């Protein structure tokens, strides 16, 4: 079975695939202080009895990535292992000024969304930040928008507001809150829904065709019910994308990373395979 690992700033999600079918998944908190041995202990407990034959992982947390890499080398040395980073084939051309700035989860989400729904598409990922990732009708990563996530906003309000406090992100009775809790819930939930719809419409206006809009991330179910623009919900989008990356790299070995061109060269599109094409 294929083990997929998505290390985010807040949570780490593990998924096990039997072929194309997601056999099971687990969500644990991300701790940047975890050592390789602690990761091995946690993963081993969750995966007890699961015959892991291959591993594909991505991480947005450098400290965890270092320990994760060591853990995989020490505890899973005989498994085929792919970590999504420069030099790994994804098949996604990156039309971005500096492709190395793009989080690997954004690239993986783009691949999965385009493979499932075609393009153009917009992926709205409700995580630590709310990411709006845009893929063209040709499967190119065009860029997107990044906004503070729901939980970050709640924490900031509680920390900076003398008479405000942390709340459970839930739907209030109405948009007009009758208590401080309901007022905060209204501002957070309906405010984020309005932000999503507003940004999606602005992005869609810049595309050559109406996009498919896909939501993912842990808080997606809460917000998407209040949004008018979201069409599909894929809670396991990143895990699906990791499976696709793994399969692609079993067919084609990873390419050596390349250095983007210097001043005076034509502007280029670079994918995470290291391939470059004139734009």
DRENLO-340729 format. One record per atom (N, C-alpha, C): x, y, z; residue in one letter; residue number from 1; atom name. Coordinates in steps of 0.02 Angstrom, whole numbers. Layout:
N
     px     py     pz torvo zavo bati
      X      Y      Z     A  NUM   CA
...
//
This chain:
279
     px     py     pz torvo zavo bati
     42    -60      0     X    1    N
      0      0      0     X    1   CA
     44     63      0     X    1    C
     17    116    -28     X    2    N
     53    179    -32     X    2   CA
     34    224     26     X    2    C
     84    247     64     X    3    N
     73    294    118     X    3   CA
     86    364     92     X    3    C
     38    408    100     X    4    N
     45    479     81     X    4   CA
     45    521    145     X    4    C
     89    571    146     X    5    N
     98    613    206     X    5   CA
     96    686    186     X    5    C
     49    724    213     X    6    N
     43    795    200     X    6   CA
     55    833    266     X    6    C
    115    863    272     X    7    N
    132    899    333     X    7   CA
    115    973    323     X    7    C
     64    996    359     X    8    N
     45   1066    356     X    8   CA
     68   1103    419     X    8    C
     57   1168    420     X    9    N
     78   1208    478     X    9   CA
     41   1190    541     X    9    C
    -23   1170    535     X   10    N
    -63   1154    594     X   10   CA
    -72   1079    603     X   10    C
    -89   1045    549     X   11    N
   -102    973    553     X   11   CA
    -60    934    503     X   11    C
    -48    871    518     X   12    N
    -17    824    472     X   12   CA
    -69    770    456     X   12    C
    -79    757    392     X   13    N
   -129    708    371     X   13   CA
    -93    650    337     X   13    C
   -110    590    358     X   14    N
    -84    529    329     X   14   CA
   -140    493    293     X   14    C
   -125    465    235     X   15    N
   -174    425    199     X   15   CA
   -141    363    170     X   15    C
   -178    308    168     X   16    N
   -152    246    140     X   16   CA
   -196    227     81     X   16    C
   -164    216     23     X   17    N
   -199    199    -38     X   17   CA
   -186    125    -55     X   17    C
   -241     91    -73     X   18    N
   -237     25   -103     X   18   CA
   -255     33   -176     X   18    C
   -204     40   -218     X   19    N
   -216     60   -287     X   19   CA
   -240    132   -289     X   19    C
   -297    145   -321     X   20    N
   -324    213   -324     X   20   CA
   -373    227   -268     X   20    C
   -387    178   -226     X   21    N
   -436    186   -173     X   21   CA
   -402    207   -108     X   21    C
   -429    260    -77     X   22    N
   -403    281    -13     X   22   CA
   -429    233     41     X   22    C
   -384    194     68     X   23    N
   -403    141    115     X   23   CA
   -418    170    185     X   23    C
   -382    223    204     X   24    N
   -393    253    270     X   24   CA
   -350    315    277     X   24    C
   -369    359    323     X   25    N
   -330    421    334     X   25   CA
   -333    440    407     X   25    C
   -282    479    429     X   26    N
   -276    501    498     X   26   CA
   -253    574    498     X   26    C
   -275    612    547     X   27    N
   -255    682    555     X   27   CA
   -227    693    624     X   27    C
   -165    718    628     X   28    N
   -133    731    692     X   28   CA
   -105    802    691     X   28    C
    -90    830    749     X   29    N
    -63    898    752     X   29   CA
      9    897    728     X   29    C
     30    951    697     X   30    N
     99    959    677     X   30   CA
    138    993    733     X   30    C
    193    962    753     X   31    N
    237    990    804     X   31   CA
    307    996    774     X   31    C
    329   1058    763     X   32    N
    394   1070    732     X   32   CA
    452   1045    775     X   32    C
    438   1028    838     X   33    N
    491   1004    882     X   33   CA
    498    929    881     X   33    C
    453    893    846     X   34    N
    455    820    845     X   34   CA
    520    795    814     X   34    C
    549    744    844     X   35    N
    609    714    817     X   35   CA
    591    657    770     X   35    C
    640    632    733     X   36    N
    629    576    688     X   36   CA
    602    516    725     X   36    C
    629    502    785     X   37    N
    606    445    823     X   37   CA
    534    454    847     X   37    C
    516    515    867     X   38    N
    447    528    888     X   38   CA
    398    520    829     X   38    C
    418    544    771     X   39    N
    376    534    711     X   39   CA
    367    460    696     X   39    C
    421    423    700     X   40    N
    417    351    687     X   40   CA
    370    316    736     X   40    C
    374    336    799     X   41    N
    330    306    850     X   41   CA
    257    322    835     X   41    C
    242    385    818     X   42    N
    173    405    803     X   42   CA
    147    370    741     X   42    C
    186    372    687     X   43    N
    165    341    624     X   43   CA
    157    266    633     X   43    C
    204    235    670     X   44    N
    201    163    679     X   44   CA
    137    142    716     X   44    C
    117    183    766     X   45    N
     55    167    802     X   45   CA
     -6    172    758     X   45    C
     -9    223    716     X   46    N
    -67    232    672     X   46   CA
    -68    179    617     X   46    C
    -10    160    593     X   47    N
     -6    115    535     X   47   CA
      5     42    555     X   47    C
     -6     26    617     X   48    N
      6    -42    641     X   48   CA
    -31    -93    598     X   48    C
      6   -139    569     X   49    N
    -24   -191    528     X   49   CA
    -35   -173    455     X   49    C
    -20   -110    437     X   50    N
    -30    -89    367     X   50   CA
     34   -104    328     X   50    C
     30   -143    274     X   51    N
     90   -160    235     X   51   CA
    109   -103    187     X   51    C
    150    -57    211     X   52    N
    171      1    170     X   52   CA
    224    -21    120     X   52    C
    211    -10     56     X   53    N
    259    -29      3     X   53   CA
    291     32    -30     X   53    C
    260     91    -22     X   54    N
    287    152    -51     X   54   CA
    264    212    -11     X   54    C
    300    268    -17     X   55    N
    285    328     22     X   55   CA
    293    389    -22     X   55    C
    244    435    -17     X   56    N
    250    500    -50     X   56   CA
    230    554      0     X   56    C
    272    604      8     X   57    N
    261    654     61     X   57   CA
    274    724     35     X   57    C
    243    773     68     X   58    N
    259    844     57     X   58   CA
    253    879    124     X   58    C
    291    933    131     X   59    N
    291    970    194     X   59   CA
    300   1044    182     X   59    C
    262   1084    217     X   60    N
    270   1157    215     X   60   CA
    310   1182    276     X   60    C
    332   1136    319     X   61    N
    368   1153    380     X   61   CA
    439   1126    375     X   61    C
    489   1169    362     X   62    N
    558   1145    352     X   62   CA
    585   1102    409     X   62    C
    571   1121    471     X   63    N
    597   1083    528     X   63   CA
    570   1012    529     X   63    C
    505   1004    514     X   64    N
    475    938    512     X   64   CA
    500    899    452     X   64    C
    510    933    395     X   65    N
    534    899    336     X   65   CA
    602    867    349     X   65    C
    646    902    384     X   66    N
    712    874    400     X   66   CA
    706    810    441     X   66    C
    664    812    493     X   67    N
    655    753    535     X   67   CA
    617    698    499     X   67    C
    569    717    458     X   68    N
    532    668    419     X   68   CA
    578    630    371     X   68    C
    622    668    339     X   69    N
    669    636    293     X   69   CA
    714    586    330     X   69    C
    738    606    388     X   70    N
    780    560    427     X   70   CA
    741    499    450     X   70    C
    678    510    471     X   71    N
    636    455    493     X   71   CA
    625    404    438     X   71    C
    610    428    377     X   72    N
    598    383    321     X   72   CA
    661    344    303     X   72    C
    718    377    307     X   73    N
    781    343    290     X   73   CA
    798    289    342     X   73    C
    782    302    405     X   74    N
    801    255    458     X   74   CA
    750    199    468     X   74    C
    685    215    462     X   75    N
    634    166    479     X   75   CA
    600    134    418     X   75    C
    606    166    360     X   76    N
    577    138    299     X   76   CA
    628    138    242     X   76    C
    687    111    254     X   77    N
    741    117    205     X   77   CA
    729     78    140     X   77    C
    688     26    144     X   78    N
    678    -16     85     X   78   CA
    614      1     47     X   78    C
    580     56     65     X   79    N
    519     76     30     X   79   CA
    537    127    -24     X   79    C
    502    123    -80     X   80    N
    508    175   -131     X   80   CA
    480    240   -103     X   80    C
    520    293    -99     X   81    N
    500    354    -65     X   81   CA
    509    414   -111     X   81    C
    456    456   -114     X   82    N
    458    518   -152     X   82   CA
    439    575   -104     X   82    C
    481    626   -101     X   83    N
    465    687    -65     X   83   CA
    458    743   -116     X   83    C
    401    777   -117     X   84    N
    387    828   -168     X   84   CA
    430    889   -154     X   84    C
    477    902   -200     X   85    N
    523    957   -196     X   85   CA
    552    968   -266     X   85    C
    592   1020   -277     X   86    N
    621   1031   -343     X   86   CA
    657    970   -369     X   86    C
    644    952   -432     X   87    N
    674    892   -461     X   87   CA
    626    834   -465     X   87    C
    569    838   -430     X   88    N
    520    785   -433     X   88   CA
    469    801   -487     X   88    C
    453    752   -527     X   89    N
    406    761   -582     X   89   CA
    334    765   -557     X   89    C
    302    821   -572     X   90    N
    231    828   -557     X   90   CA
    190    838   -621     X   90    C
    222    861   -674     X   91    N
    186    875   -736     X   91   CA
    148    940   -734     X   91    C
    161    981   -683     X   92    N
    126   1045   -676     X   92   CA
    174   1103   -694     X   92    C
    165   1136   -751     X   93    N
    207   1195   -766     X   93   CA
    190   1251   -718     X   93    C
    242   1284   -692     X   94    N
    233   1335   -641     X   94   CA
    245   1404   -672     X   94    C
    191   1440   -686     X   95    N
    197   1507   -713     X   95   CA
    200   1558   -656     X   95    C
    256   1558   -622     X   96    N
    266   1596   -561     X   96   CA
    334   1629   -564     X   96    C
    340   1689   -538     X   97    N
    403   1725   -543     X   97   CA
    461   1686   -511     X   97    C
    448   1656   -453     X   98    N
    499   1615   -420     X   98   CA
    466   1550   -398     X   98    C
    471   1497   -440     X   99    N
    437   1434   -424     X   99   CA
    457   1404   -357     X   99    C
    517   1419   -333     X  100    N
    539   1390   -269     X  100   CA
    500   1417   -210     X  100    C
    463   1472   -220     X  101    N
    422   1499   -165     X  101   CA
    357   1461   -155     X  101    C
    337   1421   -203     X  102    N
    271   1388   -200     X  102   CA
    274   1328   -153     X  102    C
    227   1325   -106     X  103    N
    222   1268    -62     X  103   CA
    206   1205   -101     X  103    C
    237   1149    -85     X  104    N
    224   1087   -123     X  104   CA
    152   1064   -120     X  104    C
    117   1080    -65     X  105    N
     47   1061    -61     X  105   CA
      5   1097   -113     X  105    C
     24   1159   -130     X  106    N
    -14   1197   -180     X  106   CA
     -5   1165   -249     X  106    C
     55   1142   -264     X  107    N
     68   1109   -328     X  107   CA
     29   1044   -332     X  107    C
     31   1006   -278     X  108    N
     -3    941   -276     X  108   CA
    -78    950   -282     X  108    C
   -106   1000   -249     X  109    N
   -178   1014   -254     X  109   CA
   -197   1033   -325     X  109    C
   -154   1073   -358     X  110    N
   -167   1092   -427     X  110   CA
   -170   1032   -472     X  110    C
   -122    986   -464     X  111    N
   -121    925   -504     X  111   CA
   -185    884   -495     X  111    C
   -204    874   -432     X  112    N
   -263    833   -418     X  112   CA
   -327    865   -445     X  112    C
   -334    930   -436     X  113    N
   -394    965   -460     X  113   CA
   -399    962   -536     X  113    C
   -344    975   -570     X  114    N
   -345    974   -643     X  114   CA
   -358    903   -670     X  114    C
   -329    853   -638     X  115    N
   -339    784   -660     X  115   CA
   -411    763   -651     X  115    C
   -443    784   -598     X  116    N
   -512    764   -583     X  116   CA
   -564    806   -620     X  116    C
   -552    870   -627     X  117    N
   -604    915   -652     X  117   CA
   -585    953   -715     X  117    C
   -521    950   -735     X  118    N
   -500    990   -792     X  118   CA
   -488   1062   -771     X  118    C
   -479   1105   -821     X  119    N
   -465   1175   -806     X  119   CA
   -501   1220   -854     X  119    C
   -502   1284   -838     X  120    N
   -471   1314   -779     X  120   CA
   -506   1294   -714     X  120    C
   -468   1298   -660     X  121    N
   -496   1280   -595     X  121   CA
   -465   1323   -541     X  121    C
   -502   1330   -487     X  122    N
   -478   1366   -428     X  122   CA
   -485   1319   -368     X  122    C
   -430   1307   -333     X  123    N
   -432   1267   -272     X  123   CA
   -432   1314   -212     X  123    C
   -482   1308   -169     X  124    N
   -484   1347   -108     X  124   CA
   -469   1300    -50     X  124    C
   -410   1309    -20     X  125    N
   -387   1265     33     X  125   CA
   -393   1302    100     X  125    C
   -438   1277    142     X  126    N
   -451   1308    207     X  126   CA
   -404   1276    259     X  126    C
   -345   1305    268     X  127    N
   -298   1279    316     X  127   CA
   -275   1335    362     X  127    C
   -211   1332    382     X  128    N
   -183   1385    424     X  128   CA
   -191   1453    390     X  128    C
   -178   1453    325     X  129    N
   -197   1509    282     X  129   CA
   -251   1484    235     X  129    C
   -289   1530    207     X  130    N
   -337   1511    155     X  130   CA
   -304   1524     88     X  130    C
   -290   1470     52     X  131    N
   -254   1474    -11     X  131   CA
   -303   1470    -70     X  131    C
   -293   1514   -118     X  132    N
   -330   1512   -181     X  132   CA
   -279   1497   -236     X  132    C
   -279   1436   -260     X  133    N
   -230   1414   -310     X  133   CA
   -265   1405   -377     X  133    C
   -236   1434   -429     X  134    N
   -269   1438   -494     X  134   CA
   -232   1397   -546     X  134    C
   -269   1354   -582     X  135    N
   -241   1313   -635     X  135   CA
   -275   1331   -700     X  135    C
   -236   1335   -753     X  136    N
   -262   1355   -818     X  136   CA
   -297   1296   -853     X  136    C
   -325   1311   -911     X  137    N
   -358   1258   -951     X  137   CA
   -307   1208   -978     X  137    C
   -242   1224   -974     X  138    N
   -189   1179   -996     X  138   CA
   -153   1146   -938     X  138    C
   -179   1154   -878     X  139    N
   -149   1122   -820     X  139   CA
    -90   1159   -791     X  139    C
    -83   1224   -806     X  140    N
    -28   1264   -781     X  140   CA
    -47   1296   -714     X  140    C
      1   1298   -668     X  141    N
    -10   1334   -606     X  141   CA
      2   1408   -620     X  141    C
    -51   1448   -614     X  142    N
    -47   1519   -632     X  142   CA
    -29   1564   -574     X  142    C
    -37   1540   -513     X  143    N
    -27   1582   -454     X  143   CA
    -90   1579   -411     X  143    C
   -104   1633   -376     X  144    N
   -165   1634   -335     X  144   CA
   -163   1689   -283     X  144    C
   -196   1675   -227     X  145    N
   -201   1724   -173     X  145   CA
   -195   1687   -106     X  145    C
   -166   1720    -57     X  146    N
   -158   1692      9     X  146   CA
   -189   1740     60     X  146    C
   -230   1714    105     X  147    N
   -262   1755    156     X  147   CA
   -256   1721    224     X  147    C
   -262   1758    278     X  148    N
   -259   1726    344     X  148   CA
   -314   1674    352     X  148    C
   -298   1619    384     X  149    N
   -347   1566    394     X  149   CA
   -397   1584    450     X  149    C
   -448   1543    456     X  150    N
   -501   1555    504     X  150   CA
   -475   1552    576     X  150    C
   -437   1500    592     X  151    N
   -413   1493    660     X  151   CA
   -363   1548    679     X  151    C
   -321   1568    631     X  152    N
   -274   1623    644     X  152   CA
   -313   1687    659     X  152    C
   -366   1700    622     X  153    N
   -405   1760    632     X  153   CA
   -439   1760    700     X  153    C
   -466   1703    720     X  154    N
   -498   1697    786     X  154   CA
   -447   1710    842     X  154    C
   -388   1680    835     X  155    N
   -335   1690    885     X  155   CA
   -314   1763    889     X  155    C
   -308   1796    830     X  156    N
   -287   1865    829     X  156   CA
   -338   1911    863     X  156    C
   -402   1899    850     X  157    N
   -454   1939    882     X  157   CA
   -452   1932    958     X  157    C
   -443   1869    981     X  158    N
   -441   1857   1054     X  158   CA
   -379   1888   1086     X  158    C
   -324   1888   1049     X  159    N
   -262   1915   1076     X  159   CA
   -260   1991   1077     X  159    C
   -292   2022   1028     X  160    N
   -286   2095   1021     X  160   CA
   -348   2133   1046     X  160    C
   -403   2098   1056     X  161    N
   -464   2131   1079     X  161   CA
   -473   2123   1154     X  161    C
   -475   2177   1191     X  162    N
   -476   2174   1264     X  162   CA
   -538   2137   1290     X  162    C
   -594   2144   1255     X  163    N
   -655   2113   1280     X  163   CA
   -679   2057   1233     X  163    C
   -633   2033   1191     X  164    N
   -650   1978   1146     X  164   CA
   -614   1914   1170     X  164    C
   -637   1858   1146     X  165    N
   -610   1794   1169     X  165   CA
   -617   1742   1114     X  165    C
   -583   1686   1123     X  166    N
   -585   1633   1073     X  166   CA
   -654   1601   1072     X  166    C
   -677   1584   1013     X  167    N
   -743   1554   1005     X  167   CA
   -737   1489    964     X  167    C
   -788   1449    967     X  168    N
   -793   1392    923     X  168   CA
   -817   1417    855     X  168    C
   -782   1401    800     X  169    N
   -806   1421    734     X  169   CA
   -868   1380    715     X  169    C
   -925   1411    721     X  170    N
   -989   1377    708     X  170   CA
  -1037   1428    678     X  170    C
  -1092   1403    648     X  171    N
  -1141   1447    617     X  171   CA
  -1186   1478    671     X  171    C
  -1191   1544    674     X  172    N
  -1236   1575    723     X  172   CA
  -1308   1572    699     X  172    C
  -1355   1593    742     X  173    N
  -1426   1591    723     X  173   CA
  -1441   1638    666     X  173    C
  -1405   1693    662     X  174    N
  -1418   1742    610     X  174   CA
  -1355   1784    600     X  174    C
  -1355   1823    547     X  175    N
  -1298   1867    534     X  175   CA
  -1293   1922    586     X  175    C
  -1351   1942    615     X  176    N
  -1352   1992    667     X  176   CA
  -1344   1957    734     X  176    C
  -1283   1957    761     X  177    N
  -1270   1922    823     X  177   CA
  -1304   1955    883     X  177    C
  -1333   1913    926     X  178    N
  -1367   1938    986     X  178   CA
  -1323   1932   1049     X  178    C
  -1262   1910   1040     X  179    N
  -1214   1906   1095     X  179   CA
  -1145   1914   1064     X  179    C
  -1095   1923   1107     X  180    N
  -1027   1931   1080     X  180   CA
  -1005   1867   1044     X  180    C
  -1023   1810   1071     X  181    N
  -1006   1746   1038     X  181   CA
  -1036   1743    968     X  181    C
  -1101   1758    963     X  182    N
  -1135   1755    898     X  182   CA
  -1109   1808    851     X  182    C
  -1092   1867    877     X  183    N
  -1065   1920    834     X  183   CA
   -998   1899    805     X  183    C
   -956   1868    846     X  184    N
   -892   1844    822     X  184   CA
   -901   1787    771     X  184    C
   -946   1742    785     X  185    N
   -959   1687    739     X  185   CA
   -985   1712    673     X  185    C
  -1029   1762    675     X  186    N
  -1056   1791    614     X  186   CA
  -1000   1823    573     X  186    C
   -959   1864    606     X  187    N
   -905   1898    571     X  187   CA
   -856   1849    540     X  187    C
   -840   1796    577     X  188    N
   -792   1747    552     X  188   CA
   -822   1706    495     X  188    C
   -879   1674    508     X  189    N
   -907   1628    458     X  189   CA
   -931   1664    396     X  189    C
   -976   1712    404     X  190    N
  -1004   1747    346     X  190   CA
   -952   1793    313     X  190    C
   -907   1820    356     X  191    N
   -854   1861    328     X  191   CA
   -807   1821    283     X  191    C
   -788   1761    305     X  192    N
   -745   1719    264     X  192   CA
   -780   1695    202     X  192    C
   -845   1679    208     X  193    N
   -883   1657    149     X  193   CA
   -884   1713     97     X  193    C
   -895   1775    120     X  194    N
   -895   1832     74     X  194   CA
   -826   1842     43     X  194    C
   -774   1833     83     X  195    N
   -706   1839     57     X  195   CA
   -693   1787      2     X  195    C
   -713   1726     14     X  196    N
   -704   1673    -36     X  196   CA
   -740   1690   -101     X  196    C
   -804   1707    -95     X  197    N
   -843   1723   -155     X  197   CA
   -814   1783   -192     X  197    C
   -793   1834   -155     X  198    N
   -766   1893   -187     X  198   CA
   -701   1879   -224     X  198    C
   -655   1842   -192     X  199    N
   -592   1826   -225     X  199   CA
   -601   1779   -284     X  199    C
   -644   1729   -276     X  200    N
   -656   1683   -331     X  200   CA
   -683   1720   -392     X  200    C
   -729   1767   -381     X  201    N
   -758   1805   -438     X  201   CA
   -705   1849   -470     X  201    C
   -662   1880   -431     X  202    N
   -609   1921   -459     X  202   CA
   -560   1879   -500     X  202    C
   -542   1821   -473     X  203    N
   -496   1777   -509     X  203   CA
   -528   1751   -573     X  203    C
   -591   1731   -568     X  204    N
   -626   1704   -627     X  204   CA
   -630   1755   -683     X  204    C
   -636   1818   -666     X  205    N
   -640   1871   -717     X  205   CA
   -575   1877   -756     X  205    C
   -519   1852   -729     X  206    N
   -455   1856   -763     X  206   CA
   -438   1793   -803     X  206    C
   -482   1743   -801     X  207    N
   -470   1681   -837     X  207   CA
   -506   1681   -904     X  207    C
   -486   1634   -948     X  208    N
   -514   1633  -1015     X  208   CA
   -578   1593  -1021     X  208    C
   -600   1562   -965     X  209    N
   -662   1524   -964     X  209   CA
   -685   1518   -892     X  209    C
   -750   1504   -881     X  210    N
   -774   1495   -812     X  210   CA
   -737   1438   -777     X  210    C
   -711   1448   -717     X  211    N
   -672   1395   -684     X  211   CA
   -716   1348   -643     X  211    C
   -690   1288   -632     X  212    N
   -717   1243   -582     X  212   CA
   -687   1263   -515     X  212    C
   -727   1266   -463     X  213    N
   -703   1288   -397     X  213   CA
   -708   1229   -349     X  213    C
   -651   1210   -321     X  214    N
   -646   1151   -278     X  214   CA
   -622   1172   -209     X  214    C
   -656   1150   -157     X  215    N
   -637   1165    -88     X  215   CA
   -605   1105    -56     X  215    C
   -554   1118    -14     X  216    N
   -521   1066     25     X  216   CA
   -497   1096     90     X  216    C
   -468   1056    133     X  217    N
   -444   1082    198     X  217   CA
   -492   1065    254     X  217    C
   -466   1066    315     X  218    N
   -504   1044    373     X  218   CA
   -566   1084    388     X  218    C
   -567   1150    375     X  219    N
   -624   1192    391     X  219   CA
   -669   1205    331     X  219    C
   -656   1171    276     X  220    N
   -697   1182    216     X  220   CA
   -771   1167    227     X  220    C
   -790   1113    262     X  221    N
   -862   1099    270     X  221   CA
   -900   1155    305     X  221    C
   -866   1190    351     X  222    N
   -899   1243    389     X  222   CA
   -915   1303    344     X  222    C
   -868   1323    302     X  223    N
   -875   1384    263     X  223   CA
   -910   1374    197     X  223    C
   -897   1318    164     X  224    N
   -922   1309     96     X  224   CA
   -998   1309     92     X  224    C
  -1031   1290    147     X  225    N
  -1104   1290    146     X  225   CA
  -1132   1360    140     X  225    C
  -1092   1410    158     X  226    N
  -1114   1480    154     X  226   CA
  -1088   1515     90     X  226    C
  -1050   1480     49     X  227    N
  -1021   1509    -11     X  227   CA
  -1065   1495    -73     X  227    C
  -1065   1543   -118     X  228    N
  -1104   1535   -179     X  228   CA
  -1062   1509   -238     X  228    C
   -996   1513   -232     X  229    N
   -953   1498   -290     X  229   CA
   -922   1428   -288     X  229    C
   -919   1396   -230     X  230    N
   -887   1330   -226     X  230   CA
   -933   1276   -254     X  230    C
   -905   1235   -298     X  231    N
   -945   1184   -333     X  231   CA
   -931   1113   -309     X  231    C
   -870   1100   -286     X  232    N
   -851   1032   -266     X  232   CA
   -812   1033   -201     X  232    C
   -819    979   -162     X  233    N
   -781    972   -100     X  233   CA
   -740    908   -105     X  233    C
   -673    915    -99     X  234    N
   -628    858   -101     X  234   CA
   -584    860    -38     X  234    C
   -608    828     17     X  235    N
   -570    832     80     X  235   CA
   -501    800     76     X  235    C
   -491    754     30     X  236    N
   -427    718     24     X  236   CA
   -389    739    -38     X  236    C
   -398    800    -61     X  237    N
   -369    822   -124     X  237   CA
   -292    817   -123     X  237    C
   -260    838    -69     X  238    N
   -187    836    -66     X  238   CA
   -161    764    -66     X  238    C
   -195    720    -30     X  239    N
   -175    649    -30     X  239   CA
   -182    619    -99     X  239    C
   -236    636   -134     X  240    N
   -246    611   -202     X  240   CA
   -190    636   -248     X  240    C
   -172    700   -240     X  241    N
   -118    727   -280     X  241   CA
    -51    693   -266     X  241    C
    -38    677   -203     X  242    N
     24    642   -186     X  242   CA
     26    573   -218     X  242    C
    -31    539   -219     X  243    N
    -33    474   -254     X  243   CA
    -15    482   -328     X  243    C
    -43    533   -359     X  244    N
    -29    545   -430     X  244   CA
     45    561   -442     X  244    C
     75    600   -397     X  245    N
    147    616   -404     X  245   CA
    188    553   -397     X  245    C
    171    511   -349     X  246    N
    208    448   -339     X  246   CA
    205    405   -402     X  246    C
    146    397   -430     X  247    N
    138    355   -489     X  247   CA
    178    384   -548     X  247    C
    178    450   -555     X  248    N
    215    481   -610     X  248   CA
    290    468   -603     X  248    C
    315    469   -542     X  249    N
    386    460   -532     X  249   CA
    408    387   -532     X  249    C
    361    341   -529     X  250    N
    379    271   -538     X  250   CA
    389    256   -612     X  250    C
    353    294   -655     X  251    N
    360    286   -727     X  251   CA
    420    323   -753     X  251    C
    431    385   -725     X  252    N
    487    427   -747     X  252   CA
    529    444   -685     X  252    C
    592    423   -682     X  253    N
    634    440   -625     X  253   CA
    640    515   -616     X  253    C
    649    540   -555     X  254    N
    655    612   -543     X  254   CA
    712    642   -584     X  254    C
    700    703   -609     X  255    N
    752    738   -646     X  255   CA
    794    779   -598     X  255    C
    855    794   -618     X  256    N
    898    836   -576     X  256   CA
    871    907   -577     X  256    C
    870    942   -519     X  257    N
    846   1011   -517     X  257   CA
    887   1055   -564     X  257    C
    854   1105   -593     X  258    N
    889   1152   -636     X  258   CA
    883   1221   -607     X  258    C
    928   1264   -627     X  259    N
    929   1333   -602     X  259   CA
    892   1378   -651     X  259    C
    844   1419   -627     X  260    N
    809   1464   -672     X  260   CA
    857   1511   -708     X  260    C
    838   1533   -769     X  261    N
    882   1576   -809     X  261   CA
    895   1643   -778     X  261    C
    951   1672   -798     X  262    N
    969   1736   -769     X  262   CA
    941   1794   -808     X  262    C
    963   1854   -793     X  263    N
    938   1914   -825     X  263   CA
    953   1912   -900     X  263    C
    908   1938   -939     X  264    N
    918   1941  -1011     X  264   CA
    885   1884  -1048     X  264    C
    866   1828  -1012     X  265    N
    832   1773  -1045     X  265   CA
    758   1789  -1051     X  265    C
    723   1757  -1100     X  266    N
    651   1768  -1105     X  266   CA
    616   1740  -1043     X  266    C
    561   1771  -1025     X  267    N
    522   1747   -967     X  267   CA
    499   1676   -982     X  267    C
    506   1632   -932     X  268    N
    490   1562   -943     X  268   CA
    442   1536   -892     X  268    C
    410   1481   -911     X  269    N
    370   1443   -863     X  269   CA
    412   1384   -841     X  269    C
    415   1370   -776     X  270    N
    453   1314   -751     X  270   CA
    407   1269   -711     X  270    C
    409   1204   -725     X  271    N
    370   1158   -684     X  271   CA
    415   1129   -631     X  271    C
    386   1091   -584     X  272    N
    426   1065   -529     X  272   CA
    469   1007   -551     X  272    C
    464    986   -614     X  273    N
    511    937   -641     X  273   CA
    577    969   -658     X  273    C
    579   1036   -658     X  274    N
    638   1071   -681     X  274   CA
    634   1088   -754     X  274    C
    579   1071   -789     X  275    N
    572   1087   -859     X  275   CA
    553   1160   -868     X  275    C
    575   1191   -923     X  276    N
    560   1261   -935     X  276   CA
    535   1269  -1006     X  276    C
    484   1312  -1014     X  277    N
    456   1325  -1080     X  277   CA
    446   1399  -1089     X  277    C
    460   1426  -1147     X  278    N
    451   1497  -1158     X  278   CA
    378   1516  -1154     X  278    C
    365   1573  -1122     X  279    N
    295   1596  -1116     X  279   CA
    282   1652  -1165     X  279    C
//
